[in-house]
Amino acid sequence: MDLKDIESTSQEQGRLHQKLWEMTQTWQPDSVIPSASDLSRARASLPKSLTENGAGFENTTQHILNDLVPAFNRSSISPNYYGFITGGITPAALFADNLVSAYDQNVQVHMTEHSISTDVEHNALGLLADLLRLDRSQWHNGTFTTGATGSNIQGIACGREFVLRAAAKKKGISIDSVGEYGLFELIHAAGLSGVQVLTTLPHSSLTKAAGILGIGRANVKSVCRDDHYLQFDMEKVEAELARSDKASIIAVSCGEVNTGHFATSTLSEMENLRRLCDKYGAWIHVDGAFGIFGRVLEGPEFSTISKGCEGMELADSIAGDGHKLLNVPYDCGFFLCRHAGEANNVFQNANAAYLNGAQSGGPSIPSPLNIGMENSRRFRALPAYASLVAYGRTGYRQMLERQIRLARMLTEWLYDHPKYTALPKLDNKEALLDQTYISVLFSAKDEELNSNLPKRINETSKMFVSGSAWQGRPACRIAISNWRVVEDRDFAVVTAVLDGVAGGRS
Ligand SMILES: *Cc1c(COP(=O)(O)O)cnc(C)c1O
């Protein structure tokens, strides 16, 4: 279609936005994943090549709504989709995200007369720091990323700057920035063989970050206790930090992706890590993709979780996800750092005079292009801002409480079930329940059923789980991250499916 007709379609667009809104807010899907026939119909509808004249706006929207949308999964729309950790989308975030596309602000340079978007992004980071009980005087900085993977890359990159500078300084060497001189020159000058990341049960994206950043996936090392699946062995930590041939970054799994459990369980553990890292010039990065939100909780019911994310304010950097527990759409993650200037050493977009921001009064806000990976970037902060403004601390606390309560109800039910095993296997049910956050990891006792368990559950289309593995055996994970959780209703759905798949309790 001729692009000059676009003006006349903008009213049509308004109508469609309204329709989209109604579809996603009121539609209660009866299946969480598309049927095989909807998928094959959608595949058959995809064009074989680009047409010369285009199908036009009306035909295209009908094609997308009628052919493609039925073949989407209902990951954020259904409360019973428990795969990955997708989160939902709050109504405020959905509203804001539509505006982000409509107005298409490019949030890369802070120019005070040009747009409010960089101010909004900076403000949203402050609201997040408030939500996570991080002191603004130290933590009100950072950037919105595409997700926790992006944030982990930021954190390890900033850590790499810091630890190599510390190592070089010890030798009285003035080459001091990887961003400026490159990894090889710095490693060589400091007389090191490399950088290592010390952690326990890291998310795969942390290893990916090490690969991207020239640290190497093989240099992500476990410093886990031999008698525990997740906790730090402080003796191993110190022995590695004391090595003279490596500079080290510690990565804390603040919310491990399979179990949802926390790598540290007291403030004093974080204090110990901090003390050791200060002694040896190491950096602490927290991967708190979903776990860091545990800091909104209060009271004895959730005290084990609260303790698991105590002391994270002692870290140097924190990665978090927006599209998980913040319940804003993909793509959104955030990165916060106690050393506000460090990101500039890595990411500065040097020598582009036309991209210099114009500063005229107001707070000094760094241009995002100098502190993050991208230059041009989406206004992904607006949905986060909208949702934080709309629901506040109490809204987020109550949302998380509902999610945890459902996870604990299901964990207890599985623990007592003759045909299932709640994981990790603990002798003490209460201890497992206290540690249960938003993930329910489990397996079937019967080998045959266990090897097909995710498939059998997902075939019902009443709920969706991720297949995983735990200590060498296949396992299933129910990740509860949607604001739409209603504990009793969803408990009934899940237990009916799991009982059905196992052929009852006896
Ligand atoms: C999901 C997750 C990530 C990766 O996040 P993306 O948003 O997929 O990039 C990293 N760490 C942990 C602990 C996670 O749960």
The ligand as a Tripos MOL2 file, in Angstrom:
@<TRIPOS>MOLECULE
LIG
   15    15     1     0     0
SMALL
NO_CHARGES

@<TRIPOS>ATOM
      1 C1         16.1880  -15.1510   33.6940 C.3       1 LIG1
      2 C2         17.4790  -15.0450   34.3690 C.ar      1 LIG1
      3 C3         18.5850  -14.4600   33.7350 C.ar      1 LIG1
      4 C4         18.5590  -14.0300   32.2770 C.3       1 LIG1
      5 O1         17.5930  -13.0840   32.0640 O.3       1 LIG1
      6 P1         17.0780  -12.6790   30.6160 P.3       1 LIG1
      7 O2         16.0670  -11.6630   30.9600 O.co2     1 LIG1
      8 O3         16.5290  -13.9120   30.0020 O.co2     1 LIG1
      9 O4         18.2050  -12.1270   29.8550 O.co2     1 LIG1
     10 C5         19.7440  -14.3270   34.4580 C.ar      1 LIG1
     11 N1         19.8270  -14.7550   35.7290 N.ar      1 LIG1
     12 C6         18.8080  -15.3510   36.3600 C.ar      1 LIG1
     13 C7         18.9760  -15.8070   37.7660 C.3       1 LIG1
     14 C8         17.5870  -15.5110   35.7050 C.ar      1 LIG1
     15 O5         16.5680  -16.0950   36.3350 O.3       1 LIG1
@<TRIPOS>BOND
     1     1     2 1
     2     2     3 ar
     3     2    14 ar
     4     3     4 1
     5     3    10 ar
     6     4     5 1
     7     5     6 1
     8     6     7 2
     9     6     8 1
    10     6     9 1
    11    10    11 ar
    12    11    12 ar
    13    12    13 1
    14    12    14 ar
    15    14    15 1
@<TRIPOS>SUBSTRUCTURE
     1 LIG1         1 GROUP 0 **** ****
